[in-house]
Amino acid sequence: MAGIKLSGDEIGCIALFEGLTKATARDCIIDDDGSITFIVNEGDMGRAIGKGGSNIRQASKILKREVTVVEYSEDPVKFIRNLVYPIRPVKLKIEGKNSKAVARISVSPRDRAAAIGRRGKNIQRIKKIAARHHDVDDVVIL
């Protein structure tokens, strides 16, 4: 998590989330619309979600915000696949390294709108998190 700076709000949300779920959160992103995305360590996804989604519902209720949880991976392709879940990319490839890495995600035509999100919300979140954790400069939905 080197280089990631968290605000006081984000640190507070992580503390609450970890206390509630017993899962380790690597990062917390609070979007402009107030929704929160937690990045949890590999293997902590089940604990973070809870039985039948109970931990997510409880965290959403306490924080009074929409909560999303994404499992971290050292492999940037797997991590981006986790970011776009439940959409299953037809093809996902990261082109370029160091200077300008671009993730190209091919999705079926029926999943394209969901991948981009209303007013581009989903793709902006994916771009922000991919850049923050794996130095991916851009994400393109094809």
CORZI-V994187 format. One record per backbone hydrogen bond with DSSP energy under -0.5 kcal/mol. CO is the residue of the C=O (numbers start at 1). NH is the residue of the N-H. E is the energy in kcal/mol with one decimal. If there is no record, write none. Layout:
CO:NH:E
CO:NH:E
This chain:
1:4:-1.8
3:5:-0.6
4:6:-0.5
7:11:-2.4
8:12:-2.3
9:13:-2.4
10:14:-2.3
11:15:-2.3
12:16:-2.3
13:17:-2.8
14:18:-3.1
15:19:-2.1
16:20:-2.1
17:21:-2.8
18:22:-2.4
23:25:-0.6
24:26:-0.5
24:41:-2.0
27:39:-2.2
28:30:-0.5
29:31:-0.7
29:37:-2.5
31:34:-2.1
35:31:-2.7
36:68:-2.6
37:29:-2.6
38:40:-0.6
38:70:-2.7
39:26:-3.3
39:27:-1.3
40:72:-3.2
41:44:-2.1
44:48:-2.5
45:49:-2.5
46:50:-2.6
49:55:-1.3
49:56:-1.4
50:53:-2.2
51:54:-1.4
53:57:-2.4
54:58:-2.4
55:59:-2.6
56:60:-2.7
57:61:-2.3
58:62:-2.7
59:63:-2.8
60:64:-1.3
60:65:-1.3
66:36:-3.1
68:38:-2.9
70:40:-2.6
74:76:-0.7
75:79:-2.6
76:80:-2.4
77:81:-2.2
78:82:-2.1
79:83:-1.9
80:84:-1.8
81:85:-0.8
84:87:-2.1
87:89:-0.8
91:106:-3.5
93:95:-0.6
93:104:-3.3
95:102:-2.7
97:99:-2.6
97:100:-0.9
101:137:-1.6
101:138:-1.3
102:95:-3.0
102:104:-0.6
103:105:-0.6
103:140:-3.1
104:93:-2.2
104:106:-0.6
105:107:-0.6
105:142:-3.6
106:90:-2.7
106:91:-1.5
108:111:-1.6
108:112:-0.9
109:112:-0.5
111:115:-2.4
112:116:-2.0
113:117:-3.0
116:122:-0.7
116:123:-1.9
117:120:-2.1
118:121:-1.6
120:124:-2.2
121:125:-2.0
122:126:-2.5
123:127:-2.5
124:128:-2.4
125:129:-2.4
126:130:-2.7
127:131:-2.2
128:132:-1.9
129:133:-1.9
130:134:-2.4
130:136:-1.1
131:135:-1.1
135:137:-0.7
138:103:-2.9
140:105:-3.2
140:142:-0.6
